[in-house]
């Protein structure tokens, strides 16, 4: 699916956690500006701030055309019934504009905690997600049926989850991945599934300073997120890249940094490798701040 007109998200979107730390009015203004800048989609995470449904409603009600995508809605946070009914409500209120990304499964035997709240493991990743999708699909309709039906993607990294994404949903939303992963994801899912890739960027022409910021980002994921570490190992990165680093090789593969031209080159590489859409996560020294100057500068890539 190489023609962006077929999916309506454009080739470039914005991905951010920064909305969580902002009051609603600031989020409304920023979302409206992102739309006017020409980006095709606004992607947002779910972790420590607003819940995914409230964030979606805030963003959708502040804009007119742009797609709004959860990247991702955490299945550990809500029952499939609640997720299915919320999806239908958003799809009915904002036809064709809401994209539900699902992920957040726990695959080991550890009880993870988020702000002290226990989130027990739910079993193997692909089986857990398949069962969650089955439960969502089984929820009866007691209200309006959205037309068109909201689209879904999975936060897929490994082969089994990528295959499930291609089989059961519109496609995949891989996060924290190099271009080589995009190549493999397209091979696994086939030509027709949607592939929307997150790409972290540091817009700074001081390459030493940019790489330091990028290294902190990469190090945080490979040391604290077992599934991300496992994924980069599958792609050929080893102990030398992960322990005591991360290595320049791993940092450079995950984060694009420099000027707009450098970011454009990484976007082109993902698109050439089979991505349909690339959503840019701007990294700054203050992760809670809205990177409005960078979004404005990168908007040239959205045209």
SVG drawing of the C-alpha trace seen along z (x, -y; Angstrom):
<svg xmlns="http://www.w3.org/2000/svg" viewBox="-29 -27 60 45">
<polyline fill="none" stroke="black" stroke-width="0.4" points="0.0,0.0 2.4,-2.6 -0.1,-5.3 -0.9,-7.5 -4.2,-8.4 -5.3,-4.8 -5.0,-5.2 -5.6,-8.9 -2.9,-9.6 -0.4,-11.1 3.2,-10.1 4.3,-12.0 2.6,-12.5 3.5,-13.6 4.0,-11.2 4.2,-12.6 3.9,-12.0 4.1,-15.8 0.4,-16.4 0.1,-14.5 1.8,-17.3 -0.1,-20.2 -3.5,-21.7 -6.4,-20.9 -6.4,-24.4 -2.8,-24.1 -3.4,-20.7 -6.3,-22.0 -4.2,-24.9 -1.3,-22.6 -3.5,-20.0 -5.1,-22.7 -1.7,-24.0 -0.4,-20.5 -3.4,-20.1 -2.8,-23.5 0.9,-22.6 -0.2,-19.8 0.7,-16.7 -1.5,-13.6 -2.0,-12.3 -1.4,-12.9 -0.2,-9.9 0.0,-9.9 1.1,-7.4 -0.6,-6.2 1.4,-5.9 1.4,-8.4 -1.1,-11.1 -4.5,-11.2 -6.2,-8.0 -6.3,-7.1 -10.0,-7.7 -10.0,-11.1 -6.9,-12.2 -8.5,-11.1 -11.7,-13.0 -9.7,-16.1 -7.6,-16.0 -10.5,-15.0 -12.7,-17.8 -9.9,-20.3 -9.4,-19.5 -11.5,-19.1 -9.7,-16.7 -6.6,-15.2 -6.5,-11.6 -5.9,-10.9 -4.2,-7.7 -3.5,-6.0 0.0,-4.8 -0.9,-2.8 -4.0,-2.2 -2.7,0.1 -4.7,3.3 -3.5,3.7 -5.4,0.6 -9.0,1.5 -11.4,4.4 -12.1,5.3 -15.7,4.3 -14.7,0.8 -12.3,0.5 -14.8,1.7 -17.5,-0.7 -15.1,-3.6 -13.9,-2.8 -17.4,-2.8 -18.3,-6.1 -15.3,-7.8 -15.9,-6.3 -19.5,-7.5 -18.6,-11.0 -15.7,-11.5 -16.3,-9.3 -13.1,-8.0 -10.7,-10.0 -10.0,-7.8 -7.4,-5.0 -7.1,-2.6 -3.6,-1.3 -3.5,1.6 -0.6,2.9 0.8,3.0 0.6,6.7 2.8,8.2 4.6,11.4 6.6,12.5 5.7,13.7 6.4,10.4 3.8,8.2 4.7,4.8 3.8,1.6 2.8,-1.8 2.7,-4.5 2.2,-1.7 -0.7,-0.1 0.0,3.7 -0.4,4.9 0.0,8.7 1.3,10.5 -1.4,11.8 0.5,14.6 2.2,14.8 2.0,11.7 0.3,12.9 -2.2,15.2 -3.1,12.4 -3.7,9.9 -5.7,12.4 -8.0,13.1 -8.4,9.4 -9.4,8.7 -11.8,11.7 -13.4,10.2 -13.7,6.8 -15.4,8.2 -17.8,10.2 -19.2,7.1 -22.8,6.6 -23.9,3.3 -26.4,1.4 -26.0,-1.9 -25.1,-3.5 -22.8,-1.5 -19.9,-3.7 -19.7,-4.1 -17.0,-3.6 -15.8,-1.3 -12.8,-2.6 -9.5,-1.1 -7.2,0.8 -3.4,1.4 -1.2,3.4 2.0,2.3 3.8,5.2 7.5,5.9 8.1,9.6 7.1,11.9 4.1,13.4 2.6,10.1 3.3,8.7 1.6,11.7 -1.4,11.2 -1.6,7.5 -1.8,8.4 -4.3,11.1 -6.7,9.4 -6.3,5.7 -5.6,2.9 -1.9,3.2 1.0,2.4 2.4,-0.5 6.0,0.5 7.7,-1.8 11.5,-2.2 12.6,-0.5 15.4,-0.9 14.8,-0.8 15.8,2.9 12.7,3.7 10.5,1.9 11.9,4.2 11.1,7.3 7.7,6.1 6.6,5.5 7.9,9.0 5.9,10.6 2.6,8.7 2.6,8.6 1.9,5.7 -1.6,4.7 -1.4,4.2 -0.9,0.7 2.6,0.0 2.9,-3.2 6.3,-3.5 7.4,-5.7 10.7,-7.5 12.5,-9.4 14.3,-12.5 16.5,-15.2 16.5,-18.4 19.9,-19.8 22.9,-20.5 25.3,-20.1 25.7,-16.4 27.5,-15.6 24.8,-17.2 22.1,-15.6 23.7,-12.1 23.9,-12.5 20.1,-13.2 19.5,-10.4 21.6,-8.0 19.6,-8.8 16.4,-8.0 17.7,-4.7 19.3,-3.7 16.1,-4.2 14.2,-1.8 16.8,1.0 17.5,1.1 13.9,0.8 11.7,2.4 12.5,6.1 10.4,6.3 12.4,3.5 15.7,5.1 14.5,8.4 13.6,6.7 16.9,5.0 18.7,8.3 16.5,10.0 17.8,7.3 21.5,8.2 22.4,5.9 24.3,7.6 25.7,7.1 28.3,4.6 25.5,2.4 23.3,2.6 25.4,3.0 27.3,-0.1 26.1,-2.2 24.1,-2.0 26.5,-1.9 26.7,-4.6 25.6,-2.0 22.4,-1.3 21.7,-5.0 22.2,-5.9 19.9,-3.1 17.0,-4.2 17.2,-8.0 17.6,-10.4 19.4,-13.5 20.8,-16.6 18.9,-19.0 15.6,-18.6 17.5,-17.1 18.8,-14.3 15.3,-13.5 13.9,-13.6 16.5,-11.0 15.5,-8.6 11.8,-9.1 12.6,-8.3 14.5,-5.1 11.4,-3.9 9.1,-4.6 11.4,-2.9 11.6,0.1 7.8,0.5 6.3,-1.9 3.1,-3.7 3.4,-6.4 6.2,-7.7 5.2,-9.5 8.0,-11.7 8.6,-11.8 10.7,-14.9 13.1,-14.5 14.1,-17.5 16.0,-18.3 12.6,-18.8 10.3,-15.9 7.3,-17.6 7.5,-20.6 5.6,-20.8 8.2,-20.8 6.3,-23.4 9.3,-25.0 10.5,-21.6 7.1,-20.6 6.9,-23.8 10.4,-23.2 9.7,-19.6 6.3,-20.4 8.1,-20.7 8.3,-16.9 4.5,-16.5 3.8,-18.0"/>
</svg>
